[in-house]
Amino acid sequence: QVQLVETGGGLVQPGGSLRLSCAASGFTFQNYAMSWYRQVPGEGRKFVAAMHPSGSITNYADSVKGRFTISRDDNNQKMYLQMNSLKPEDTAVYYCYANNHWGQGTQVTVSS
């Protein structure tokens, strides 16, 4: 069955960096757009970034443009989110989304 597993979250100081990974299985990864969303308590999941199956088209939320970079490795069925210049307002649970499925999420906390 379709499975998405996020890793790489953690605690980081403001201005720091983290790299999230999403390992996919159970579907033909290269045929699907891949996305990252995030959620804070009491709010719905919000779009962060997405990548077209070709890898040539990306889209970012205004709040992360210039700081976050989405990428994919079709050979290993993985997607990444490189997060730089992190801010406290980036604190959230980050989710991988593809093929109408969600991962379990990984917590990112930005705090001094």
DRENDO-9528 format. One line per 8 residues: number of its first residue (from 0); their letters; for each residue x, y, z of N, C-alpha, C, O, CB. Coordinates in steps of 0.1 Angstrom, whole numbers, plus 5000, padded with zeros to 4 digits. Glycine has a CB too. Layout:
N
NUM	a	X Y Z X Y Z X Y Z X Y Z X Y Z; ...
//
This chain:
112
0	qvqlvetg	5008 4988 5000 5000 5000 5000 5009 5012 5000 5021 5012 5003 4991 5000 5012; 5002 5024 4997 5010 5036 4997 5015 5040 5011 5007 5039 5020 5001 5048 4991; 5027 5044 5012 5033 5048 5025 5042 5059 5022 5050 5059 5013 5040 5036 5031; 5041 5069 5031 5050 5081 5031 5055 5083 5045 5047 5083 5055 5042 5094 5026; 5068 5084 5046 5074 5084 5060 5084 5096 5060 5094 5097 5053 5082 5071 5063; 5081 5106 5068 5089 5118 5070 5099 5116 5081 5096 5109 5091 5080 5130 5073; 5111 5121 5079 5122 5121 5089 5129 5135 5088 5128 5142 5078 5131 5109 5087; 5137 5137 5098 5146 5149 5098 5141 5161 5106 5149 5171 5107 5147 5154 5084
8	gglvqpgg	5130 5160 5113 5126 5171 5121 5134 5172 5134 5142 5163 5137 5111 5169 5125; 5132 5182 5142 5139 5184 5154 5139 5198 5159 5131 5206 5154 5153 5180 5152; 5147 5201 5169 5148 5214 5175 5160 5221 5169 5171 5216 5169 5149 5213 5191; 5158 5234 5165 5168 5242 5159 5167 5256 5163 5156 5261 5165 5168 5240 5143; 5178 5263 5164 5178 5277 5168 5173 5286 5156 5176 5282 5145 5191 5282 5174; 5168 5297 5159 5164 5307 5148 5177 5309 5140 5188 5312 5145 5159 5320 5154; 5175 5310 5126 5186 5311 5117 5192 5299 5113 5200 5299 5104 5196 5320 5123; 5189 5288 5119 5195 5275 5116 5188 5268 5104 5179 5274 5098 5194 5266 5128
16	slrlscaa	5193 5256 5101 5188 5248 5090 5184 5234 5094 5189 5228 5104 5198 5248 5079; 5175 5229 5087 5171 5215 5088 5168 5209 5074 5164 5217 5065 5159 5213 5097; 5169 5196 5072 5166 5190 5060 5156 5179 5063 5159 5169 5070 5178 5185 5052; 5144 5180 5058 5134 5170 5059 5134 5160 5048 5137 5164 5036 5120 5176 5061; 5131 5147 5050 5131 5137 5040 5117 5130 5040 5111 5129 5051 5142 5127 5042; 5113 5126 5029 5100 5118 5028 5103 5106 5019 5106 5107 5007 5088 5127 5022; 5102 5094 5025 5104 5082 5018 5091 5076 5013 5082 5074 5022 5112 5072 5026; 5090 5074 5000 5077 5069 4995 5078 5055 4990 5089 5050 4986 5073 5078 4983
24	sgftfqny	5067 5048 4992 5066 5034 4987 5052 5031 4983 5042 5037 4988 5072 5024 4997; 5050 5020 4975 5037 5016 4972 5030 5022 4960 5019 5019 4956 5028 5018 4983; 5038 5031 4953 5032 5037 4941 5044 5041 4932 5056 5042 4937 5023 5049 4944; 5041 5045 4920 5052 5049 4910 5055 5063 4913 5049 5072 4907 5047 5047 4895; 5064 5066 4921 5068 5079 4927 5070 5089 4916 5065 5100 4917 5081 5078 4935; 5077 5085 4905 5081 5095 4895 5069 5101 4887 5070 5111 4880 5090 5089 4885; 5057 5094 4889 5045 5099 4881 5037 5109 4889 5027 5115 4883 5037 5087 4878; 5041 5112 4901 5032 5121 4909 5039 5133 4914 5051 5134 4917 5028 5113 4921
32	amswyrqv	5031 5144 4915 5036 5156 4921 5037 5153 4936 5030 5145 4942 5026 5168 4919; 5047 5160 4942 5050 5158 4957 5049 5171 4964 5053 5181 4958 5063 5151 4959; 5044 5171 4976 5041 5183 4983 5045 5182 4997 5045 5171 5003 5027 5188 4981; 5048 5194 5003 5050 5195 5018 5039 5204 5023 5036 5215 5017 5064 5200 5021; 5034 5201 5034 5024 5209 5042 5029 5210 5056 5038 5202 5061 5010 5204 5041; 5024 5220 5064 5027 5221 5078 5014 5224 5086 5005 5230 5080 5038 5230 5080; 5015 5221 5098 5003 5223 5107 5007 5227 5121 5016 5221 5127 4994 5211 5107; 5001 5237 5126 5003 5241 5140 4990 5238 5148 4980 5237 5142 5007 5256 5142
40	pgegrkfv	4991 5236 5161 4979 5232 5169 4968 5243 5167 4971 5255 5168 4983 5231 5184; 4956 5237 5165 4945 5246 5164 4942 5252 5150 4932 5259 5147 4946 5258 5173; 4951 5248 5140 4949 5253 5127 4949 5241 5117 4954 5230 5120 4960 5263 5123; 4945 5244 5105 4945 5234 5094 4959 5233 5088 4967 5241 5090 4935 5236 5084; 4961 5222 5080 4973 5221 5073 4975 5231 5062 4965 5234 5055 4975 5207 5067; 4986 5237 5061 4989 5247 5052 5000 5243 5042 5010 5237 5045 4993 5261 5059; 4998 5247 5030 5007 5244 5019 5021 5251 5021 5022 5262 5026 5002 5249 5005; 5032 5243 5019 5045 5248 5020 5052 5249 5007 5057 5259 5002 5053 5240 5030
48	aamhpsgs	5053 5237 5000 5060 5236 4987 5055 5224 4979 5050 5214 4985 5075 5236 4990; 5057 5225 4966 5053 5213 4958 5062 5213 4946 5069 5222 4942 5039 5215 4953; 5064 5200 4940 5072 5198 4929 5064 5190 4919 5059 5179 4922 5085 5192 4933; 5064 5194 4906 5058 5186 4895 5066 5173 4893 5078 5172 4897 5059 5195 4882; 5059 5163 4888 5066 5150 4885 5079 5152 4877 5088 5144 4880 5057 5141 4878; 5079 5161 4868 5091 5163 4860 5103 5169 4868 5114 5167 4864 5088 5172 4848; 5100 5175 4879 5110 5181 4887 5113 5195 4882 5121 5202 4889 5122 5173 4888; 5107 5199 4871 5111 5212 4865 5102 5223 4870 5105 5235 4868 5110 5211 4851
56	itnyadsv	5091 5220 4877 5082 5231 4882 5081 5229 4897 5077 5219 4902 5068 5230 4875; 5083 5241 4904 5081 5241 4918 5073 5253 4922 5071 5262 4915 5095 5242 4925; 5067 5251 4934 5058 5262 4939 5060 5263 4954 5061 5253 4961 5043 5259 4935; 5060 5275 4959 5063 5277 4973 5053 5287 4979 5048 5296 4972 5077 5282 4976; 5050 5285 4992 5042 5295 4999 5051 5307 5000 5063 5307 5002 5038 5289 5013; 5044 5319 5000 5052 5331 5001 5060 5332 5014 5071 5338 5014 5042 5343 5001; 5055 5326 5024 5062 5327 5037 5076 5319 5037 5084 5322 5046 5053 5321 5048; 5078 5311 5028 5090 5303 5028 5099 5305 5015 5110 5300 5014 5087 5288 5029
64	kgrftisr	5094 5313 5006 5102 5316 4994 5115 5322 4997 5117 5331 5005 5094 5325 4984; 5125 5316 4990 5139 5321 4992 5146 5314 5004 5158 5316 5006 5139 5336 4994; 5139 5307 5012 5145 5300 5024 5144 5285 5023 5153 5278 5028 5138 5305 5037; 5133 5280 5017 5131 5266 5016 5133 5261 5002 5130 5269 4992 5117 5262 5021; 5138 5249 5000 5140 5243 4987 5134 5229 4987 5139 5221 4995 5154 5244 4983; 5125 5226 4978 5120 5213 4976 5128 5205 4965 5132 5212 4955 5105 5213 4973; 5130 5193 4967 5137 5185 4957 5133 5170 4958 5126 5166 4968 5153 5186 4959; 5136 5163 4947 5132 5149 4947 5142 5140 4941 5150 5144 4933 5119 5147 4940
72	ddnnqkmy	5143 5127 4945 5152 5117 4940 5143 5106 4936 5140 5097 4944 5163 5113 4951; 5140 5105 4923 5131 5095 4918 5137 5081 4919 5130 5071 4921 5127 5098 4904; 5150 5080 4917 5156 5067 4918 5154 5061 4931 5152 5048 4932 5171 5068 4914; 5155 5069 4942 5153 5063 4955 5140 5066 4961 5137 5063 4973 5164 5069 4964; 5131 5072 4953 5117 5074 4958 5117 5083 4971 5111 5079 4981 5109 5061 4960; 5124 5094 4970 5125 5103 4982 5123 5117 4977 5126 5121 4966 5138 5101 4989; 5117 5125 4986 5115 5139 4985 5122 5146 4997 5123 5140 5008 5100 5143 4983; 5127 5158 4994 5134 5165 5005 5128 5179 5006 5123 5185 4997 5149 5165 5002
80	lqmnslkp	5130 5185 5018 5127 5199 5020 5139 5205 5028 5140 5203 5040 5114 5202 5027; 5147 5213 5021 5158 5220 5027 5153 5233 5033 5148 5241 5025 5170 5222 5017; 5154 5234 5046 5149 5246 5052 5161 5254 5058 5168 5250 5067 5139 5242 5063; 5162 5266 5053 5173 5275 5058 5167 5288 5065 5155 5291 5063 5183 5279 5047; 5175 5295 5072 5171 5307 5079 5158 5305 5086 5149 5313 5085 5170 5318 5068; 5157 5295 5094 5145 5291 5100 5141 5302 5111 5149 5308 5117 5146 5278 5107; 5128 5304 5112 5122 5313 5121 5113 5306 5131 5108 5295 5128 5114 5324 5113; 5110 5312 5142 5101 5306 5152 5088 5303 5146 5081 5293 5150 5099 5315 5164
88	edtavyyc	5083 5311 5137 5070 5309 5130 5070 5297 5121 5059 5293 5115 5065 5321 5123; 5081 5291 5118 5082 5279 5110 5079 5266 5119 5078 5255 5113 5096 5278 5104; 5078 5268 5132 5075 5257 5141 5062 5251 5137 5052 5258 5136 5075 5262 5155; 5062 5238 5135 5050 5231 5130 5053 5216 5129 5064 5212 5129 5044 5237 5117; 5042 5208 5127 5044 5195 5122 5044 5195 5107 5035 5201 5101 5033 5185 5128; 5054 5190 5100 5055 5190 5086 5051 5176 5080 5055 5166 5085 5070 5193 5082; 5043 5177 5070 5037 5165 5064 5041 5164 5049 5042 5174 5042 5022 5165 5065; 5043 5152 5045 5046 5149 5031 5032 5145 5025 5024 5138 5031 5056 5138 5029
96	yannhwgq	5029 5149 5012 5017 5145 5006 5019 5141 4991 5026 5148 4984 5007 5157 5007; 5013 5130 4987 5014 5126 4974 5003 5115 4971 5000 5107 4980 5028 5120 4970; 4998 5115 4959 4989 5104 4955 4977 5102 4965 4973 5091 4968 4997 5091 4954; 4973 5114 4970 4961 5114 4979 4964 5108 4992 4955 5103 4999 4949 5108 4973; 4977 5107 4996 4981 5101 5009 4990 5111 5016 4997 5119 5011 4988 5088 5007; 4989 5110 5030 4997 5118 5039 5006 5109 5046 5004 5098 5049 4988 5126 5048; 5018 5115 5050 5027 5108 5059 5022 5111 5073 5012 5117 5075 5041 5113 5057; 5030 5106 5083 5026 5107 5097 5030 5121 5103 5026 5124 5114 5032 5096 5105
104	gtqvtvss	5039 5128 5096 5044 5141 5101 5057 5140 5109 5060 5130 5115 5033 5147 5108; 5064 5151 5108 5076 5152 5117 5076 5166 5123 5074 5176 5116 5089 5149 5108; 5079 5167 5136 5079 5180 5143 5091 5188 5140 5103 5183 5141 5077 5177 5158; 5089 5200 5137 5100 5210 5136 5098 5221 5146 5087 5227 5146 5101 5216 5121; 5107 5223 5155 5106 5234 5165 5118 5243 5163 5130 5239 5164 5106 5228 5179; 5115 5256 5161 5125 5266 5160 5124 5275 5172 5115 5283 5174 5123 5275 5147; 5135 5274 5181 5134 5281 5193 5148 5283 5199 5157 5274 5196 5125 5274 5204; 5151 5294 5206 5164 5296 5212 5163 5291 5227 5173 5292 5234 5168 5311 5211
//
